[in-house]
Amino acid sequence: MKKYKVSDYWNMGTSIGLCAAVGIVLGALLQNLTLWLFVGVGVGVVLGAVYMLCKKKTS
């Protein structure tokens, strides 16, 4: 079985989707779904953008 690096799968959409999912779970647990959804999406956008900039510099 061939091993894949995380960078083969990680991109902007993945970052936003995973962080939004975490935000939804936190929002459901803390009774404020909208706030935590937006926090999760915001964090996902920032993490995805930083990763894309770092990936572009090394390429």
PQR file of N, CA, C, O and H, with PARSE charges and radii, in Angstrom:
ATOM      1  N   MET A   1       0.839  -1.173   0.000 -0.4000 1.5000
ATOM      2  CA  MET A   1       0.000   0.000   0.000 -0.0000 2.0000
ATOM      3  C   MET A   1       0.889   1.242   0.000  0.5500 1.7000
ATOM      4  O   MET A   1       1.807   1.364   0.810 -0.5500 1.4000
ATOM      5  N   LYS A   2       0.604   2.147  -0.909 -0.4000 1.5000
ATOM      6  CA  LYS A   2       1.413   3.345  -1.058 -0.0000 2.0000
ATOM      7  C   LYS A   2       1.038   4.368   0.014  0.5500 1.7000
ATOM      8  O   LYS A   2      -0.140   4.613   0.273 -0.5500 1.4000
ATOM      9  H   LYS A   2      -0.142   2.047  -1.567  0.4000 1.0000
ATOM     10  N   LYS A   3       2.064   4.961   0.633 -0.4000 1.5000
ATOM     11  CA  LYS A   3       1.822   5.988   1.645 -0.0000 2.0000
ATOM     12  C   LYS A   3       1.742   7.348   0.970  0.5500 1.7000
ATOM     13  O   LYS A   3       2.544   7.669   0.093 -0.5500 1.4000
ATOM     14  H   LYS A   3       3.021   4.762   0.422  0.4000 1.0000
ATOM     15  N   TYR A   4       0.763   8.143   1.391 -0.4000 1.5000
ATOM     16  CA  TYR A   4       0.582   9.483   0.866 -0.0000 2.0000
ATOM     17  C   TYR A   4       0.892  10.497   1.947  0.5500 1.7000
ATOM     18  O   TYR A   4       0.618  10.264   3.124 -0.5500 1.4000
ATOM     19  H   TYR A   4       0.111   7.883   2.104  0.4000 1.0000
ATOM     20  N   LYS A   5       1.461  11.621   1.550 -0.4000 1.5000
ATOM     21  CA  LYS A   5       1.703  12.703   2.489 -0.0000 2.0000
ATOM     22  C   LYS A   5       0.402  13.460   2.723  0.5500 1.7000
ATOM     23  O   LYS A   5      -0.502  13.436   1.887 -0.5500 1.4000
ATOM     24  H   LYS A   5       1.683  11.811   0.594  0.4000 1.0000
ATOM     25  N   VAL A   6       0.318  14.127   3.860 -0.4000 1.5000
ATOM     26  CA  VAL A   6      -0.861  14.933   4.173 -0.0000 2.0000
ATOM     27  C   VAL A   6      -1.013  16.035   3.131  0.5500 1.7000
ATOM     28  O   VAL A   6      -2.135  16.416   2.798 -0.5500 1.4000
ATOM     29  H   VAL A   6       1.053  14.146   4.539  0.4000 1.0000
ATOM     30  N   SER A   7       0.085  16.545   2.617 -0.4000 1.5000
ATOM     31  CA  SER A   7       0.014  17.632   1.648 -0.0000 2.0000
ATOM     32  C   SER A   7      -0.648  17.202   0.339  0.5500 1.7000
ATOM     33  O   SER A   7      -1.073  18.052  -0.444 -0.5500 1.4000
ATOM     34  H   SER A   7       0.996  16.235   2.888  0.4000 1.0000
ATOM     35  N   ASP A   8      -0.741  15.893   0.093 -0.4000 1.5000
ATOM     36  CA  ASP A   8      -1.435  15.427  -1.107 -0.0000 2.0000
ATOM     37  C   ASP A   8      -2.944  15.633  -0.990  0.5500 1.7000
ATOM     38  O   ASP A   8      -3.634  15.733  -2.004 -0.5500 1.4000
ATOM     39  H   ASP A   8      -0.396  15.203   0.729  0.4000 1.0000
ATOM     40  N   TYR A   9      -3.456  15.696   0.222 -0.4000 1.5000
ATOM     41  CA  TYR A   9      -4.891  15.828   0.449 -0.0000 2.0000
ATOM     42  C   TYR A   9      -5.303  17.210   0.934  0.5500 1.7000
ATOM     43  O   TYR A   9      -6.420  17.652   0.665 -0.5500 1.4000
ATOM     44  H   TYR A   9      -2.895  15.615   1.046  0.4000 1.0000
ATOM     45  N   TRP A  10      -4.421  17.891   1.641 -0.4000 1.5000
ATOM     46  CA  TRP A  10      -4.775  19.149   2.300 -0.0000 2.0000
ATOM     47  C   TRP A  10      -4.802  20.283   1.289  0.5500 1.7000
ATOM     48  O   TRP A  10      -3.827  20.494   0.568 -0.5500 1.4000
ATOM     49  H   TRP A  10      -3.514  17.532   1.860  0.4000 1.0000
ATOM     50  N   ASN A  11      -5.902  21.011   1.230 -0.4000 1.5000
ATOM     51  CA  ASN A  11      -6.010  22.194   0.396 -0.0000 2.0000
ATOM     52  C   ASN A  11      -6.963  23.176   1.075  0.5500 1.7000
ATOM     53  O   ASN A  11      -7.391  22.943   2.205 -0.5500 1.4000
ATOM     54  H   ASN A  11      -6.694  20.839   1.816  0.4000 1.0000
ATOM     55  N   MET A  12      -7.289  24.241   0.411 -0.4000 1.5000
ATOM     56  CA  MET A  12      -8.124  25.289   1.007 -0.0000 2.0000
ATOM     57  C   MET A  12      -9.516  24.764   1.371  0.5500 1.7000
ATOM     58  O   MET A  12     -10.018  25.045   2.460 -0.5500 1.4000
ATOM     59  H   MET A  12      -6.941  24.431  -0.508  0.4000 1.0000
ATOM     60  N   GLY A  13     -10.120  24.028   0.494 -0.4000 1.5000
ATOM     61  CA  GLY A  13     -11.463  23.509   0.755 -0.0000 2.0000
ATOM     62  C   GLY A  13     -11.493  22.521   1.906  0.5500 1.7000
ATOM     63  O   GLY A  13     -12.427  22.526   2.708 -0.5500 1.4000
ATOM     64  H   GLY A  13      -9.713  23.800  -0.390  0.4000 1.0000
ATOM     65  N   THR A  14     -10.479  21.675   1.994 -0.4000 1.5000
ATOM     66  CA  THR A  14     -10.401  20.723   3.084 -0.0000 2.0000
ATOM     67  C   THR A  14     -10.270  21.439   4.416  0.5500 1.7000
ATOM     68  O   THR A  14     -10.920  21.076   5.397 -0.5500 1.4000
ATOM     69  H   THR A  14      -9.720  21.671   1.343  0.4000 1.0000
ATOM     70  N   SER A  15      -9.427  22.456   4.441 -0.4000 1.5000
ATOM     71  CA  SER A  15      -9.230  23.233   5.658 -0.0000 2.0000
ATOM     72  C   SER A  15     -10.527  23.887   6.114  0.5500 1.7000
ATOM     73  O   SER A  15     -10.875  23.819   7.293 -0.5500 1.4000
ATOM     74  H   SER A  15      -8.900  22.751   3.644  0.4000 1.0000
ATOM     75  N   ILE A  16     -11.235  24.514   5.201 -0.4000 1.5000
ATOM     76  CA  ILE A  16     -12.494  25.181   5.541 -0.0000 2.0000
ATOM     77  C   ILE A  16     -13.528  24.158   5.997  0.5500 1.7000
ATOM     78  O   ILE A  16     -14.226  24.380   6.987 -0.5500 1.4000
ATOM     79  H   ILE A  16     -10.952  24.570   4.244  0.4000 1.0000
ATOM     80  N   GLY A  17     -13.628  23.058   5.294 -0.4000 1.5000
ATOM     81  CA  GLY A  17     -14.621  22.037   5.635 -0.0000 2.0000
ATOM     82  C   GLY A  17     -14.393  21.403   6.989  0.5500 1.7000
ATOM     83  O   GLY A  17     -15.332  21.245   7.769 -0.5500 1.4000
ATOM     84  H   GLY A  17     -13.062  22.878   4.490  0.4000 1.0000
ATOM     85  N   LEU A  18     -13.155  21.038   7.275 -0.4000 1.5000
ATOM     86  CA  LEU A  18     -12.861  20.407   8.560 -0.0000 2.0000
ATOM     87  C   LEU A  18     -13.045  21.375   9.725  0.5500 1.7000
ATOM     88  O   LEU A  18     -13.600  21.000  10.758 -0.5500 1.4000
ATOM     89  H   LEU A  18     -12.392  21.166   6.640  0.4000 1.0000
ATOM     90  N   CYS A  19     -12.590  22.605   9.571 -0.4000 1.5000
ATOM     91  CA  CYS A  19     -12.752  23.582  10.653 -0.0000 2.0000
ATOM     92  C   CYS A  19     -14.222  23.965  10.836  0.5500 1.7000
ATOM     93  O   CYS A  19     -14.656  24.211  11.961 -0.5500 1.4000
ATOM     94  H   CYS A  19     -12.140  22.910   8.731  0.4000 1.0000
ATOM     95  N   ALA A  20     -14.980  24.017   9.765 -0.4000 1.5000
ATOM     96  CA  ALA A  20     -16.414  24.292   9.882 -0.0000 2.0000
ATOM     97  C   ALA A  20     -17.114  23.147  10.606  0.5500 1.7000
ATOM     98  O   ALA A  20     -18.015  23.383  11.412 -0.5500 1.4000
ATOM     99  H   ALA A  20     -14.627  23.817   8.850  0.4000 1.0000
ATOM    100  N   ALA A  21     -16.713  21.921  10.330 -0.4000 1.5000
ATOM    101  CA  ALA A  21     -17.300  20.771  11.020 -0.0000 2.0000
ATOM    102  C   ALA A  21     -17.009  20.825  12.517  0.5500 1.7000
ATOM    103  O   ALA A  21     -17.886  20.543  13.334 -0.5500 1.4000
ATOM    104  H   ALA A  21     -15.981  21.729   9.675  0.4000 1.0000
ATOM    105  N   VAL A  22     -15.795  21.183  12.870 -0.4000 1.5000
ATOM    106  CA  VAL A  22     -15.449  21.335  14.293 -0.0000 2.0000
ATOM    107  C   VAL A  22     -16.264  22.467  14.905  0.5500 1.7000
ATOM    108  O   VAL A  22     -16.718  22.361  16.044 -0.5500 1.4000
ATOM    109  H   VAL A  22     -15.083  21.412  12.207  0.4000 1.0000
ATOM    110  N   GLY A  23     -16.451  23.542  14.158 -0.4000 1.5000
ATOM    111  CA  GLY A  23     -17.268  24.656  14.640 -0.0000 2.0000
ATOM    112  C   GLY A  23     -18.711  24.259  14.870  0.5500 1.7000
ATOM    113  O   GLY A  23     -19.324  24.702  15.841 -0.5500 1.4000
ATOM    114  H   GLY A  23     -16.083  23.628  13.232  0.4000 1.0000
ATOM    115  N   ILE A  24     -19.270  23.430  13.995 -0.4000 1.5000
ATOM    116  CA  ILE A  24     -20.645  22.959  14.162 -0.0000 2.0000
ATOM    117  C   ILE A  24     -20.772  22.112  15.420  0.5500 1.7000
ATOM    118  O   ILE A  24     -21.724  22.263  16.185 -0.5500 1.4000
ATOM    119  H   ILE A  24     -18.772  23.070  13.205  0.4000 1.0000
ATOM    120  N   VAL A  25     -19.810  21.223  15.631 -0.4000 1.5000
ATOM    121  CA  VAL A  25     -19.845  20.379  16.833 -0.0000 2.0000
ATOM    122  C   VAL A  25     -19.736  21.232  18.091  0.5500 1.7000
ATOM    123  O   VAL A  25     -20.495  21.037  19.040 -0.5500 1.4000
ATOM    124  H   VAL A  25     -19.036  21.101  15.009  0.4000 1.0000
ATOM    125  N   LEU A  26     -18.803  22.171  18.102 -0.4000 1.5000
ATOM    126  CA  LEU A  26     -18.681  23.058  19.267 -0.0000 2.0000
ATOM    127  C   LEU A  26     -19.939  23.885  19.470  0.5500 1.7000
ATOM    128  O   LEU A  26     -20.378  24.081  20.603 -0.5500 1.4000
ATOM    129  H   LEU A  26     -18.187  22.329  17.331  0.4000 1.0000
ATOM    130  N   GLY A  27     -20.516  24.367  18.394 -0.4000 1.5000
ATOM    131  CA  GLY A  27     -21.740  25.148  18.488 -0.0000 2.0000
ATOM    132  C   GLY A  27     -22.900  24.339  19.044  0.5500 1.7000
ATOM    133  O   GLY A  27     -23.699  24.847  19.831 -0.5500 1.4000
ATOM    134  H   GLY A  27     -20.159  24.208  17.473  0.4000 1.0000
ATOM    135  N   ALA A  28     -22.990  23.086  18.637 -0.4000 1.5000
ATOM    136  CA  ALA A  28     -24.050  22.222  19.165 -0.0000 2.0000
ATOM    137  C   ALA A  28     -23.846  21.959  20.652  0.5500 1.7000
ATOM    138  O   ALA A  28     -24.806  21.924  21.421 -0.5500 1.4000
ATOM    139  H   ALA A  28     -22.341  22.673  17.997  0.4000 1.0000
ATOM    140  N   LEU A  29     -22.614  21.778  21.044 -0.4000 1.5000
ATOM    141  CA  LEU A  29     -22.330  21.520  22.465 -0.0000 2.0000
ATOM    142  C   LEU A  29     -22.508  22.762  23.325  0.5500 1.7000
ATOM    143  O   LEU A  29     -22.941  22.665  24.473 -0.5500 1.4000
ATOM    144  H   LEU A  29     -21.834  21.807  20.420  0.4000 1.0000
ATOM    145  N   LEU A  30     -22.178  23.927  22.779 -0.4000 1.5000
ATOM    146  CA  LEU A  30     -22.228  25.172  23.562 -0.0000 2.0000
ATOM    147  C   LEU A  30     -23.496  25.992  23.311  0.5500 1.7000
ATOM    148  O   LEU A  30     -23.604  27.122  23.786 -0.5500 1.4000
ATOM    149  H   LEU A  30     -21.827  24.006  21.846  0.4000 1.0000
ATOM    150  N   GLN A  31     -24.449  25.435  22.571 -0.4000 1.5000
ATOM    151  CA  GLN A  31     -25.751  26.066  22.340 -0.0000 2.0000
ATOM    152  C   GLN A  31     -25.676  27.386  21.570  0.5500 1.7000
ATOM    153  O   GLN A  31     -26.530  28.253  21.755 -0.5500 1.4000
ATOM    154  H   GLN A  31     -24.361  24.517  22.184  0.4000 1.0000
ATOM    155  N   ASN A  32     -24.678  27.550  20.719 -0.4000 1.5000
ATOM    156  CA  ASN A  32     -24.579  28.748  19.891 -0.0000 2.0000
ATOM    157  C   ASN A  32     -23.980  28.337  18.537  0.5500 1.7000
ATOM    158  O   ASN A  32     -22.808  28.586  18.255 -0.5500 1.4000
ATOM    159  H   ASN A  32     -23.984  26.846  20.569  0.4000 1.0000
ATOM    160  N   LEU A  33     -24.802  27.717  17.732 -0.4000 1.5000
ATOM    161  CA  LEU A  33     -24.341  27.108  16.486 -0.0000 2.0000
ATOM    162  C   LEU A  33     -23.795  28.129  15.495  0.5500 1.7000
ATOM    163  O   LEU A  33     -22.747  27.902  14.890 -0.5500 1.4000
ATOM    164  H   LEU A  33     -25.754  27.515  17.962  0.4000 1.0000
ATOM    165  N   THR A  34     -24.488  29.243  15.324 -0.4000 1.5000
ATOM    166  CA  THR A  34     -24.092  30.222  14.314 -0.0000 2.0000
ATOM    167  C   THR A  34     -22.726  30.829  14.623  0.5500 1.7000
ATOM    168  O   THR A  34     -21.877  30.930  13.737 -0.5500 1.4000
ATOM    169  H   THR A  34     -25.339  29.427  15.815  0.4000 1.0000
ATOM    170  N   LEU A  35     -22.515  31.225  15.852 -0.4000 1.5000
ATOM    171  CA  LEU A  35     -21.235  31.827  16.234 -0.0000 2.0000
ATOM    172  C   LEU A  35     -20.078  30.876  15.974  0.5500 1.7000
ATOM    173  O   LEU A  35     -19.082  31.254  15.356 -0.5500 1.4000
ATOM    174  H   LEU A  35     -23.205  31.142  16.572  0.4000 1.0000
ATOM    175  N   TRP A  36     -20.209  29.643  16.446 -0.4000 1.5000
ATOM    176  CA  TRP A  36     -19.099  28.712  16.306 -0.0000 2.0000
ATOM    177  C   TRP A  36     -18.912  28.228  14.881  0.5500 1.7000
ATOM    178  O   TRP A  36     -17.803  27.860  14.492 -0.5500 1.4000
ATOM    179  H   TRP A  36     -21.018  29.336  16.948  0.4000 1.0000
ATOM    180  N   LEU A  37     -19.988  28.224  14.093 -0.4000 1.5000
ATOM    181  CA  LEU A  37     -19.841  27.899  12.671 -0.0000 2.0000
ATOM    182  C   LEU A  37     -18.983  28.950  11.986  0.5500 1.7000
ATOM    183  O   LEU A  37     -18.070  28.613  11.232 -0.5500 1.4000
ATOM    184  H   LEU A  37     -20.889  28.523  14.409  0.4000 1.0000
ATOM    185  N   PHE A  38     -19.270  30.225  12.243 -0.4000 1.5000
ATOM    186  CA  PHE A  38     -18.477  31.290  11.639 -0.0000 2.0000
ATOM    187  C   PHE A  38     -17.046  31.317  12.163  0.5500 1.7000
ATOM    188  O   PHE A  38     -16.118  31.612  11.411 -0.5500 1.4000
ATOM    189  H   PHE A  38     -20.011  30.499  12.856  0.4000 1.0000
ATOM    190  N   VAL A  39     -16.861  31.016  13.433 -0.4000 1.5000
ATOM    191  CA  VAL A  39     -15.498  30.941  13.982 -0.0000 2.0000
ATOM    192  C   VAL A  39     -14.730  29.809  13.297  0.5500 1.7000
ATOM    193  O   VAL A  39     -13.575  29.987  12.910 -0.5500 1.4000
ATOM    194  H   VAL A  39     -17.616  30.776  14.044  0.4000 1.0000
ATOM    195  N   GLY A  40     -15.364  28.659  13.149 -0.4000 1.5000
ATOM    196  CA  GLY A  40     -14.706  27.521  12.486 -0.0000 2.0000
ATOM    197  C   GLY A  40     -14.345  27.814  11.048  0.5500 1.7000
ATOM    198  O   GLY A  40     -13.252  27.474  10.597 -0.5500 1.4000
ATOM    199  H   GLY A  40     -16.303  28.515  13.463  0.4000 1.0000
ATOM    200  N   VAL A  41     -15.256  28.442  10.324 -0.4000 1.5000
ATOM    201  CA  VAL A  41     -14.979  28.786   8.924 -0.0000 2.0000
ATOM    202  C   VAL A  41     -13.856  29.814   8.837  0.5500 1.7000
ATOM    203  O   VAL A  41     -12.985  29.714   7.972 -0.5500 1.4000
ATOM    204  H   VAL A  41     -16.144  28.718  10.691  0.4000 1.0000
ATOM    205  N   GLY A  42     -13.875  30.797   9.725 -0.4000 1.5000
ATOM    206  CA  GLY A  42     -12.808  31.812   9.731 -0.0000 2.0000
ATOM    207  C   GLY A  42     -11.444  31.206   9.988  0.5500 1.7000
ATOM    208  O   GLY A  42     -10.467  31.541   9.319 -0.5500 1.4000
ATOM    209  H   GLY A  42     -14.582  30.878  10.427  0.4000 1.0000
ATOM    210  N   VAL A  43     -11.384  30.316  10.956 -0.4000 1.5000
ATOM    211  CA  VAL A  43     -10.112  29.642  11.259 -0.0000 2.0000
ATOM    212  C   VAL A  43      -9.680  28.785  10.070  0.5500 1.7000
ATOM    213  O   VAL A  43      -8.496  28.737   9.737 -0.5500 1.4000
ATOM    214  H   VAL A  43     -12.178  30.044  11.500  0.4000 1.0000
ATOM    215  N   GLY A  44     -10.628  28.115   9.436 -0.4000 1.5000
ATOM    216  CA  GLY A  44     -10.299  27.292   8.268 -0.0000 2.0000
ATOM    217  C   GLY A  44      -9.747  28.107   7.119  0.5500 1.7000
ATOM    218  O   GLY A  44      -8.814  27.679   6.440 -0.5500 1.4000
ATOM    219  H   GLY A  44     -11.590  28.154   9.707  0.4000 1.0000
ATOM    220  N   VAL A  45     -10.317  29.274   6.898 -0.4000 1.5000
ATOM    221  CA  VAL A  45      -9.833  30.148   5.820 -0.0000 2.0000
ATOM    222  C   VAL A  45      -8.410  30.600   6.116  0.5500 1.7000
ATOM    223  O   VAL A  45      -7.551  30.578   5.235 -0.5500 1.4000
ATOM    224  H   VAL A  45     -11.075  29.621   7.450  0.4000 1.0000
ATOM    225  N   VAL A  46      -8.164  31.007   7.352 -0.4000 1.5000
ATOM    226  CA  VAL A  46      -6.823  31.477   7.719 -0.0000 2.0000
ATOM    227  C   VAL A  46      -5.808  30.348   7.617  0.5500 1.7000
ATOM    228  O   VAL A  46      -4.734  30.534   7.044 -0.5500 1.4000
ATOM    229  H   VAL A  46      -8.862  31.024   8.067  0.4000 1.0000
ATOM    230  N   LEU A  47      -6.133  29.177   8.166 -0.4000 1.5000
ATOM    231  CA  LEU A  47      -5.196  28.052   8.090 -0.0000 2.0000
ATOM    232  C   LEU A  47      -4.934  27.629   6.641  0.5500 1.7000
ATOM    233  O   LEU A  47      -3.795  27.349   6.267 -0.5500 1.4000
ATOM    234  H   LEU A  47      -7.005  29.027   8.632  0.4000 1.0000
ATOM    235  N   GLY A  48      -5.988  27.585   5.838 -0.4000 1.5000
ATOM    236  CA  GLY A  48      -5.822  27.215   4.433 -0.0000 2.0000
ATOM    237  C   GLY A  48      -4.968  28.207   3.669  0.5500 1.7000
ATOM    238  O   GLY A  48      -4.126  27.816   2.862 -0.5500 1.4000
ATOM    239  H   GLY A  48      -6.913  27.812   6.142  0.4000 1.0000
ATOM    240  N   ALA A  49      -5.183  29.496   3.921 -0.4000 1.5000
ATOM    241  CA  ALA A  49      -4.406  30.525   3.226 -0.0000 2.0000
ATOM    242  C   ALA A  49      -2.932  30.472   3.626  0.5500 1.7000
ATOM    243  O   ALA A  49      -2.048  30.580   2.777 -0.5500 1.4000
ATOM    244  H   ALA A  49      -5.867  29.814   4.578  0.4000 1.0000
ATOM    245  N   VAL A  50      -2.678  30.307   4.913 -0.4000 1.5000
ATOM    246  CA  VAL A  50      -1.285  30.218   5.381 -0.0000 2.0000
ATOM    247  C   VAL A  50      -0.605  28.996   4.786  0.5500 1.7000
ATOM    248  O   VAL A  50       0.544  29.071   4.352 -0.5500 1.4000
ATOM    249  H   VAL A  50      -3.396  30.219   5.603  0.4000 1.0000
ATOM    250  N   TYR A  51      -1.313  27.865   4.763 -0.4000 1.5000
ATOM    251  CA  TYR A  51      -0.720  26.661   4.200 -0.0000 2.0000
ATOM    252  C   TYR A  51      -0.439  26.823   2.712  0.5500 1.7000
ATOM    253  O   TYR A  51       0.611  26.396   2.232 -0.5500 1.4000
ATOM    254  H   TYR A  51      -2.247  27.805   5.116  0.4000 1.0000
ATOM    255  N   MET A  52      -1.361  27.432   1.981 -0.4000 1.5000
ATOM    256  CA  MET A  52      -1.157  27.631   0.546 -0.0000 2.0000
ATOM    257  C   MET A  52       0.031  28.561   0.283  0.5500 1.7000
ATOM    258  O   MET A  52       0.784  28.342  -0.667 -0.5500 1.4000
ATOM    259  H   MET A  52      -2.214  27.779   2.371  0.4000 1.0000
ATOM    260  N   LEU A  53       0.206  29.584   1.104 -0.4000 1.5000
ATOM    261  CA  LEU A  53       1.366  30.480   0.940 -0.0000 2.0000
ATOM    262  C   LEU A  53       2.674  29.746   1.231  0.5500 1.7000
ATOM    263  O   LEU A  53       3.661  29.923   0.516 -0.5500 1.4000
ATOM    264  H   LEU A  53      -0.405  29.762   1.875  0.4000 1.0000
ATOM    265  N   CYS A  54       2.679  28.926   2.275 -0.4000 1.5000
ATOM    266  CA  CYS A  54       3.889  28.162   2.594 -0.0000 2.0000
ATOM    267  C   CYS A  54       4.191  27.137   1.508  0.5500 1.7000
ATOM    268  O   CYS A  54       5.353  26.922   1.162 -0.5500 1.4000
ATOM    269  H   CYS A  54       1.878  28.782   2.855  0.4000 1.0000
ATOM    270  N   LYS A  55       3.148  26.503   0.966 -0.4000 1.5000
ATOM    271  CA  LYS A  55       3.328  25.510  -0.089 -0.0000 2.0000
ATOM    272  C   LYS A  55       3.857  26.175  -1.358  0.5500 1.7000
ATOM    273  O   LYS A  55       4.687  25.603  -2.065 -0.5500 1.4000
ATOM    274  H   LYS A  55       2.204  26.678   1.247  0.4000 1.0000
ATOM    275  N   LYS A  56       3.370  27.394  -1.645 -0.4000 1.5000
ATOM    276  CA  LYS A  56       3.814  28.109  -2.853 -0.0000 2.0000
ATOM    277  C   LYS A  56       5.278  28.498  -2.745  0.5500 1.7000
ATOM    278  O   LYS A  56       6.001  28.451  -3.740 -0.5500 1.4000
ATOM    279  H   LYS A  56       2.696  27.858  -1.070  0.4000 1.0000
ATOM    280  N   LYS A  57       5.732  28.886  -1.546 -0.4000 1.5000
ATOM    281  CA  LYS A  57       7.138  29.280  -1.363 -0.0000 2.0000
ATOM    282  C   LYS A  57       8.087  28.117  -1.532  0.5500 1.7000
ATOM    283  O   LYS A  57       9.179  28.283  -2.075 -0.5500 1.4000
ATOM    284  H   LYS A  57       5.144  28.925  -0.738  0.4000 1.0000
ATOM    285  N   THR A  58       7.684  26.920  -1.069 -0.4000 1.5000
ATOM    286  CA  THR A  58       8.581  25.777  -1.157 -0.0000 2.0000
ATOM    287  C   THR A  58       8.589  25.156  -2.548  0.5500 1.7000
ATOM    288  O   THR A  58       9.527  24.436  -2.889 -0.5500 1.4000
ATOM    289  H   THR A  58       6.797  26.785  -0.628  0.4000 1.0000
ATOM    290  N   SER A  59       7.579  25.416  -3.346 -0.4000 1.5000
ATOM    291  CA  SER A  59       7.505  24.817  -4.693 -0.0000 2.0000
ATOM    292  C   SER A  59       8.393  25.539  -5.672  0.5500 1.7000
ATOM    293  O   SER A  59       8.451  25.168  -6.844 -0.5500 1.4000
ATOM    294  H   SER A  59       6.817  26.001  -3.069  0.4000 1.0000
TER
END
